Amino acid sequence: TGIIMDLFFIAIIFKIQHWPGASFSLLISILLFSLIALIGTIKMRRGNNAPYYKATVPRATLYLIIAVGLFLSYGYVI
């Protein structure tokens, strides 16, 4: 998840500065955060209440919401 968050933060910087590649990086981040949130949610619902999933799922969901918002804000960032 650390590499995905790094990609996400780089995509935010690219989006703020209107550099090419920002939308692609955000799209990859959205897909990977969705996958992490989905797998974590499934594992938690099946009874695996490990602290890793309790910390990762809310964080991935928050970053997913931010990434979708930035992806949909075509040209309106800051």
Backbone bond lengths (Angstrom), bond angles and torsions (degrees), N, CA, C in turn:
res aa  C-N    CA-C-N  psi(-1)  N-CA   C-N-CA  omega(-1)  CA-C   N-CA-C  phi
1 T - - - 1.457 - - 1.525 111.85 -
2 G 1.302 117.18 -23.31 1.462 120.12 -179.78 1.513 112.59 -66.46
3 I 1.323 116.82 -40.32 1.462 120.41 179.00 1.524 110.08 -66.85
4 I 1.319 116.68 -37.91 1.464 120.39 179.09 1.525 110.19 -66.24
5 M 1.331 117.16 -39.97 1.466 119.63 177.58 1.522 111.04 -66.51
6 D 1.326 117.55 -37.04 1.466 119.81 175.74 1.521 111.04 -62.04
7 L 1.329 116.61 -44.56 1.462 120.80 177.12 1.524 110.59 -60.71
8 F 1.326 116.21 -40.06 1.460 121.24 179.94 1.526 111.47 -64.10
9 F 1.330 117.46 -44.89 1.463 120.01 -179.28 1.526 111.71 -69.08
10 I 1.320 117.54 -34.97 1.465 120.24 174.59 1.524 109.97 -65.30
11 A 1.323 117.03 -39.89 1.466 120.56 178.06 1.525 111.00 -63.95
12 I 1.334 117.76 -36.82 1.466 120.56 176.68 1.519 110.29 -62.90
13 I 1.324 116.60 -44.59 1.467 119.87 178.69 1.522 110.18 -62.44
14 F 1.335 117.42 -43.48 1.463 120.86 178.10 1.527 110.70 -61.43
15 K 1.327 117.13 -40.62 1.468 121.10 -178.09 1.526 110.54 -67.33
16 I 1.316 117.60 -41.14 1.464 121.00 179.71 1.524 110.65 -64.20
17 Q 1.332 116.66 -38.56 1.458 120.68 -177.61 1.529 112.66 -90.91
18 H 1.328 117.25 3.52 1.466 123.57 177.88 1.522 111.94 58.56
19 W 1.310 117.36 40.57 1.459 122.02 177.91 1.523 109.33 -87.63
20 P 1.335 116.15 153.17 1.469 118.20 176.55 1.529 110.71 -68.13
21 G 1.293 115.60 149.56 1.458 120.48 179.17 1.510 114.00 96.14
22 A 1.323 117.62 -6.77 1.464 120.03 -178.00 1.523 111.33 -67.23
23 S 1.320 117.18 -44.69 1.464 120.07 -178.22 1.523 111.22 -65.67
24 F 1.323 116.65 -39.55 1.462 119.96 178.67 1.526 110.70 -64.26
25 S 1.319 117.08 -44.20 1.468 120.82 179.28 1.522 111.17 -64.76
26 L 1.330 116.69 -39.74 1.466 119.60 177.32 1.522 110.83 -65.74
27 L 1.320 117.22 -39.08 1.456 120.39 179.23 1.528 111.18 -63.99
28 I 1.318 117.07 -43.04 1.465 120.55 176.83 1.531 109.97 -63.04
29 S 1.337 116.92 -41.32 1.468 120.66 178.00 1.519 111.16 -62.46
30 I 1.329 116.95 -41.49 1.465 121.03 179.01 1.524 110.27 -61.27
31 L 1.315 116.52 -46.28 1.465 119.64 -179.35 1.529 111.68 -63.11
32 L 1.318 116.87 -43.76 1.464 119.78 -177.66 1.531 112.20 -72.01
33 F 1.337 117.81 -39.14 1.465 119.71 176.32 1.528 110.78 -65.82
34 S 1.336 117.11 -35.87 1.466 120.15 176.53 1.518 110.69 -62.89
35 L 1.320 115.71 -42.49 1.458 120.49 179.22 1.529 111.32 -63.48
36 I 1.327 116.66 -43.89 1.469 120.68 179.01 1.525 110.88 -63.51
37 A 1.332 116.86 -45.68 1.465 120.46 -179.59 1.524 110.99 -64.53
38 L 1.322 117.27 -39.49 1.460 120.92 -179.86 1.529 111.33 -66.44
39 I 1.310 117.01 -48.30 1.469 120.37 179.98 1.530 110.74 -63.38
40 G 1.323 117.14 -43.40 1.461 120.30 178.92 1.517 112.71 -63.52
41 T 1.326 116.45 -40.53 1.465 120.37 179.08 1.523 110.84 -65.88
42 I 1.314 117.16 -42.47 1.467 120.45 178.41 1.527 110.50 -62.64
43 K 1.316 117.06 -44.67 1.475 120.32 179.48 1.528 111.20 -63.31
44 M 1.339 117.26 -39.88 1.466 119.60 179.95 1.519 111.08 -68.23
45 R 1.318 117.88 -37.75 1.465 120.44 -179.77 1.524 112.40 -70.58
46 R 1.309 116.55 -24.83 1.468 120.15 178.19 1.515 112.54 -84.78
47 G 1.314 117.46 2.98 1.456 120.35 173.78 1.511 115.61 106.54
48 N 1.310 118.31 -0.23 1.459 120.51 178.91 1.527 108.23 -87.53
49 N 1.319 116.24 94.27 1.465 121.01 -177.22 1.523 111.46 -99.16
50 A 1.303 116.09 45.78 1.464 121.12 178.38 1.526 109.42 -67.31
51 P 1.313 117.44 146.75 1.470 120.50 179.43 1.525 112.91 -59.04
52 Y 1.337 116.78 -27.78 1.467 119.94 179.08 1.523 110.65 -60.13
53 Y 1.327 117.22 -46.49 1.458 120.42 -178.06 1.521 111.69 -71.77
54 K 1.334 116.63 -34.98 1.465 119.46 178.31 1.522 111.71 -64.77
55 A 1.319 117.81 -28.58 1.467 121.32 179.06 1.524 111.97 -90.08
56 T 1.321 117.54 -34.05 1.458 121.25 -172.85 1.521 113.05 -79.32
57 V 1.318 118.07 -41.10 1.467 120.51 -175.37 1.529 112.12 -62.61
58 P 1.337 120.85 -49.04 1.473 118.44 178.24 1.529 112.78 -63.42
59 R 1.323 116.77 -38.04 1.463 120.09 179.77 1.529 110.60 -65.64
60 A 1.323 117.29 -44.72 1.463 120.91 179.39 1.523 110.80 -64.88
61 T 1.333 117.04 -37.39 1.460 120.43 178.81 1.522 111.32 -66.92
62 L 1.321 117.63 -41.77 1.465 120.94 177.69 1.523 111.05 -62.38
63 Y 1.326 116.96 -47.60 1.463 120.25 179.16 1.524 111.21 -65.06
64 L 1.318 117.47 -33.03 1.458 121.22 177.25 1.522 110.85 -64.30
65 I 1.320 117.06 -43.51 1.465 120.98 178.78 1.524 110.70 -63.62
66 I 1.319 117.14 -42.69 1.465 120.90 178.69 1.524 110.23 -64.72
67 A 1.330 117.56 -42.50 1.466 121.32 -179.13 1.523 111.47 -64.56
68 V 1.325 117.36 -41.83 1.465 120.17 178.33 1.524 110.09 -65.04
69 G 1.323 117.26 -41.59 1.462 120.26 177.90 1.515 112.34 -61.32
70 L 1.320 117.11 -43.15 1.464 120.19 177.88 1.519 111.66 -68.80
71 F 1.319 117.16 -37.08 1.460 120.26 -179.91 1.524 111.10 -65.60
72 L 1.316 116.14 -37.86 1.466 119.95 -178.48 1.525 113.33 -81.40
73 S 1.316 117.87 -14.08 1.466 120.62 -179.86 1.522 109.52 -89.12
74 Y 1.280 116.44 74.62 1.465 122.57 -175.90 1.519 110.05 -67.38
75 G 1.322 117.30 103.93 1.457 121.88 174.77 1.514 115.52 79.63
76 Y 1.328 118.72 5.98 1.459 120.89 -176.76 1.520 113.35 -109.10
77 V 1.307 117.99 16.83 1.462 120.62 -177.29 1.515 108.99 -86.41
78 I 1.293 116.52 122.18 1.459 126.92 176.22 1.463 114.23 40.96
